[in-house]
Amino acid sequence: MKEQLSHLIQKYTEGKLTLKEQIELSEQLSDNKNSAADELLLQDWQERLKSGINPDHDLTPVLDRVHH
């Protein structure tokens, strides 16, 4: 089940889910007792954050523009 859920999440992020798969993913994510879904989503989120952060860039000017 965990492998199937992981596969569905991957396809979702790529925008390649069929309607049947969308329904299946929605049902699994809406199940409050499905801790595997929570775990996989958290893991996916953390991986995306790591891959999107580039420590070589100084983001101070961006922060200044946002706040001023």
Beta strands, then each sheet from edge to edge (+ up, - down):
end
